[in-house]
Amino acid sequence: MARSASSRSADIRAAALQLFTRHGYEATTMADIGAAVGIRGPSLYKHVASKQDLLAEIMVGTMQDLLTAHRAAVATTEDPTERLRRATEAHVRYHARHLHEAFVGNREIRSLVEPHRSHVLALRAEYEHCFRDLVRDGIKADRFRVTSARLASYAILDLGMGVSAWYRADGELTEDILVWQYSQFALGIVGAQS
């Protein structure tokens, strides 16, 4: 039975993600990616234009997934503290579940060329502004005691991104414990008032 084009594309993307994580973007060749999915190099170009396009697809997809998870997390409440807690939980949960995407997204930004680099940087800025706006809303509502919404948003984002460097699902902490504890850290960063 022949694989569908979308299934083959997903396999190629997954193989590229694994290889970029293991060897880095520069050290990975299209032949390596093809071999990982059982396609000879030249035939791979029927499914993907270039290695650069694969990297961009991974990184754009990661940022779009983060933005979607963030919007869903904050959609059902107007309470500033609850919105920041939920946003942080979604952020940390994503990084705990998508270690490779987070690793490649953080390490390989330097490997993107234009226009991909600007696109990914714009998505990253949009995501950071989502957190900054949550902190500002909490300050305006007199619920957060922090002097810099920007610095607080960076600190909260760093919390989640750091998870991808050390967290393992079979480790000492369950994902739910990790997510809860990190949401408490985030609320502490902003000096949340009950």
ZIWOMO-V411047 format. One line per field, one symbol per residue. psi: psi as a letter, one per 20 degrees, with the letter a starting at -180 (. if undefined). A space follows every 50 residues. Layout:
BEGIN
psi = ???
END
This chain:
BEGIN
psi = pqqqhhggghgggggggghhggiqghiprhhggghhjkpqghhhihhqgr hghggggghggghhgggghgghhihjqipgghgggggggggggghhimgg gggghhhjhhiqrqigghgghghggggghggghgggghghjkhqnqhohg gghgggghgghhhihhpphjahprghggggghhhgghhgilpp.
END
